Each structure stands twice: as C-alpha cells, then as structure tokens.
Amino acid sequence: MSEQVETTVGDRIKAKLQSAFSPESIEIIDESHKHAGHAHVVTRPGKADSSGGTHFHIKMVAEAFRGKSRIDRHRAINDLLAPELEAGVHALAIEVKAPGE
C-alpha cells in the first residue's frame, strides 16, 4: 500500500513556479495567519478559518524574467496560478527578479 502525502497550497504553488520558471532561488511564504480575521476567511461570525492557504508572498530569482517588465512578470505568475486564485488563494505578494538584479 502506498502512502499518500498531502500537499499544501504553498507546495503546489512552489512546484508550479519551479516547473515553469526553473528559478535559481524560490521562497513561498504563507502569510494567511496575518489575515485570519478578514471577511473573506470568516466562515461564521467570530470564527475564522485558520487552515491557511489564502495569502502568499512569493520571492523568486529566475533567468526567465530577464528583460521582462514588472507587469509582465506579475502577469506570468498570475496566469500560471489562476487555478489556485480561483480555488481560494486570495492574495499574492510577488517579488521576482532576474539574476543580478
């Protein structure tokens, strides 16, 4: 019997970014805990969902971003992660650079 390993939203985001951009460095920070009381995560009055996976900070350096504007870099990431955004990721803070920037 094979053991199934549950992946988090952050793990899935990281895997997609690694596959698409082959970054030299990547860091995915789940900042959901900072937003636990916000309206979009409150499931009933006074009760916040603490499961995480709604707010992420992406820090990445990849050659794929060389020569691209900040807007083009953000669009590429938002397009790639559209399924996650549609499935409940509420916010992405994006810091991406080309090597040497």
SEGUMI-11199 format. One record per residue: residue number from 1; residue in one letter; chain; z, y, x of N, C-alpha, C in turn. Coordinates in steps of 0.001 Angstrom, whole numbers. Atoms other than C-alpha are relative to their C-alpha. Layout:
{rec NUM A A {Z Y X} {Z Y X} {Z Y X}} ...
***
This chain:
{rec 1 M A {0 -1176 853} {0 0 0} {0 1238 898}} {rec 2 S A {52 -1208 -812} {-984 3348 1478} {906 1069 -597}} {rec 3 E A {-901 -1071 423} {1428 6242 1341} {-807 1275 -193}} {rec 4 Q A {696 -1253 255} {99 9408 -262} {863 1156 490}} {rec 5 V A {-703 -1169 -501} {1033 12646 1429} {-393 1186 -873}} {rec 6 E A {270 -1162 845} {1366 15640 -861} {-294 1203 883}} {rec 7 T A {324 -1207 -750} {-339 18735 465} {386 1217 -825}} {rec 8 T A {-356 -1242 675} {833 22216 -339} {-1240 869 -127}} {rec 9 V A {1095 -969 136} {-1387 25080 -1416} {-311 596 1369}} {rec 10 G A {198 -560 -1337} {-881 26565 2047} {-740 -953 920}} {rec 11 D A {704 1006 -809} {-2005 23317 3691} {-1479 -63 -370}} {rec 12 R A {1400 50 450} {-5168 23260 1570} {-759 1246 448}} {rec 13 I A {629 -1246 -454} {-5904 26911 2382} {-312 -92 1490}} {rec 14 K A {196 115 -1452} {-5448 26246 6101} {-1139 -953 327}} {rec 15 A A {1063 975 -263} {-7701 23174 6022} {-1375 571 -317}} {rec 16 K A {1287 -603 367} {-10472 25063 4235} {-425 1051 1027}} {rec 17 L A {321 -1042 -974} {-10283 28004 6651} {-377 -613 1343}} {rec 18 Q A {319 656 -1270} {-10273 25698 9685} {-1398 -614 -48}} {rec 19 S A {1303 637 144} {-13294 23821 8395} {-1138 1020 -18}} {rec 20 A A {1060 -999 160} {-15284 26943 7530} {-183 910 1210}} {rec 21 F A {83 -1031 -1041} {-14452 29219 10470} {345 -484 1408}} {rec 22 S A {-387 533 -1315} {-13239 26985 13364} {780 1034 815}} {rec 23 P A {-728 -1077 -674} {-10604 29573 14343} {648 -420 1308}} {rec 24 E A {-751 190 -1240} {-9079 29940 17793} {1490 -43 -305}} {rec 25 S A {-1391 26 453} {-5795 30652 16050} {25 264 -1493}} {rec 26 I A {-135 -171 1439} {-4640 30496 12468} {1473 -149 -372}} {rec 27 E A {-1360 75 526} {-1378 31119 10667} {-68 320 -1487}} {rec 28 I A {-62 -193 1445} {-822 30764 6934} {1474 120 -360}} {rec 29 I A {-1400 -259 319} {2447 32291 5752} {142 88 -1516}} {rec 30 D A {-264 -25 1435} {3690 31527 2239} {1075 1054 -247}} {rec 31 E A {-920 -1106 292} {5290 34775 1061} {410 19 -1473}} {rec 32 S A {-269 80 1435} {5781 33605 -2529} {1443 352 -335}} {rec 33 H A {-1420 -265 261} {9563 33835 -2247} {298 1491 -141}} {rec 34 K A {-199 -1451 91} {9246 37617 -1876} {-388 541 -1373}} {rec 35 H A {542 -447 1273} {7637 37792 -5323} {519 -822 -1177}} {rec 36 A A {-490 954 1000} {9705 35266 -7296} {369 646 -1333}} {rec 37 G A {-384 -640 1253} {10841 37805 -9899} {-1117 753 -690}} {rec 38 H A {1111 -755 574} {7433 39305 -10584} {-516 -670 -1266}} {rec 39 A A {405 461 1330} {5941 38965 -14047} {-918 -1214 32}} {rec 40 H A {956 1108 -14} {3152 36555 -13051} {626 -1339 370}} {rec 41 V A {-637 1273 -336} {5637 33937 -11816} {1195 -328 -885}} {rec 42 V A {-1110 276 906} {8284 34220 -14514} {-507 -910 -1116}} {rec 43 T A {448 965 1001} {7953 31202 -16763} {697 210 -1334}} {rec 44 R A {-705 -398 1219} {10534 32378 -19305} {1004 1073 401}} {rec 45 P A {-889 -1109 -366} {12903 35384 -19460} {1158 -439 888}} {rec 46 G A {-1099 265 -918} {15255 35341 -16497} {-172 -1220 868}} {rec 47 K A {208 1223 -771} {13765 32190 -14994} {-1304 113 782}} {rec 48 A A {1193 -93 -832} {11355 32459 -12064} {-362 -1367 552}} {rec 49 D A {485 1234 -601} {9228 29609 -10771} {131 142 1508}} {rec 50 S A {-234 -114 -1439} {10353 29012 -7198} {-815 -1016 793}} {rec 51 S A {770 1038 -675} {7752 26371 -6346} {-896 549 1106}} {rec 52 G A {828 -590 -1044} {5801 28812 -4150} {-1478 -163 -279}} {rec 53 G A {1425 177 121} {2107 28843 -3543} {-744 1070 -758}} {rec 54 T A {678 -1065 739} {1264 32162 -5157} {-420 1175 877}} {rec 55 H A {272 -1140 -876} {1269 34715 -2304} {-67 -493 1451}} {rec 56 F A {166 451 -1378} {-86 34061 1188} {-464 1130 906}} {rec 57 H A {434 -915 -1052} {-571 36022 4393} {-782 -852 993}} {rec 58 I A {883 732 -901} {-3492 34792 6482} {-204 826 1265}} {rec 59 K A {268 -616 -1304} {-3675 35612 10200} {-916 -969 746}} {rec 60 M A {972 901 -602} {-6734 34259 11942} {-882 742 989}} {rec 61 V A {960 -501 -993} {-8918 34818 15009} {-1112 -1032 92}} {rec 62 A A {1136 930 -34} {-12409 33306 14895} {-1268 728 431}} {rec 63 E A {1288 -534 -453} {-15757 33888 16556} {-900 328 -1189}} {rec 64 A A {821 -210 1194} {-17310 33717 13086} {92 1423 -545}} {rec 65 F A {-170 -1355 506} {-16005 37235 12417} {-604 1069 902}} {rec 66 R A {589 -979 -921} {-17704 38876 15400} {-1178 705 -671}} {rec 67 G A {1079 -794 566} {-19945 41699 14223} {70 196 -1500}} {rec 68 K A {-145 -133 1450} {-18729 41465 10634} {978 1124 -324}} {rec 69 S A {-903 -1063 442} {-17132 44375 8801} {1256 -619 -605}} {rec 70 R A {-1248 452 620} {-13613 44108 7434} {-269 -512 -1422}} {rec 71 I A {331 397 1370} {-15057 43921 3911} {-716 -1350 -15}} {rec 72 D A {720 1272 -58} {-17455 41103 4853} {931 -1152 365}} {rec 73 R A {-974 1032 -383} {-14604 39162 6485} {858 -390 -1203}} {rec 74 H A {-850 258 1167} {-12417 39512 3396} {-792 -709 -1097}} {rec 75 R A {839 647 1008} {-15292 38584 1074} {-214 -1475 324}} {rec 76 A A {233 1386 -406} {-15990 35425 3071} {1223 -868 -305}} {rec 77 I A {-1230 753 263} {-12359 34327 2775} {252 -112 -1497}} {rec 78 N A {-217 41 1455} {-12042 35266 -893} {-990 -931 -693}} {rec 79 D A {999 903 575} {-15287 33427 -1713} {381 -1459 269}} {rec 80 L A {-392 1351 -377} {-14114 30318 156} {1211 -476 -805}} {rec 81 L A {-1246 370 678} {-10717 30377 -1550} {-12 301 -1500}} {rec 82 A A {98 -295 1438} {-11996 31228 -5051} {662 -1068 -876}} {rec 83 P A {-669 1006 844} {-10843 27861 -6472} {1534 133 25}} {rec 84 E A {-1451 -171 -103} {-7304 28483 -5197} {447 1245 -764}} {rec 85 L A {-336 -1228 723} {-7307 32016 -6606} {-67 -240 -1508}} {rec 86 E A {121 319 1426} {-8457 30678 -9982} {1109 -943 -468}} {rec 87 A A {-1003 1012 351} {-5782 27946 -9866} {1437 501 143}} {rec 88 G A {-1368 -493 -29} {-2781 30229 -9371} {413 801 1211}} {rec 89 V A {-329 -883 -1120} {-2847 31927 -5982} {-221 1415 -492}} {rec 90 H A {37 -1342 574} {-2076 35488 -6963} {-419 1061 1014}} {rec 91 A A {275 -1043 -981} {-2410 37398 -3691} {-220 -586 1392}} {rec 92 L A {255 337 -1396} {-3821 37085 -176} {74 1274 822}} {rec 93 A A {22 -1052 -1021} {-2908 39422 2673} {-822 -586 1132}} {rec 94 I A {946 574 -963} {-5723 38957 5171} {-75 855 1255}} {rec 95 E A {148 -623 -1322} {-5623 39815 8881} {-891 -927 817}} {rec 96 V A {924 841 -774} {-8708 38391 10578} {-705 847 1048}} {rec 97 K A {626 -683 -1130} {-10256 39301 13896} {-940 -945 722}} {rec 98 A A {790 774 -941} {-12892 38164 16325} {781 -38 1303}} {rec 99 P A {-701 52 -1286} {-11656 37096 19776} {-171 1303 758}} {rec 100 G A {33 -1218 -789} {-10796 40087 21925} {255 1273 -790}} {rec 101 E A {-275 -1200 817} {-10196 42470 19016} {1495 266 -74}} 
***
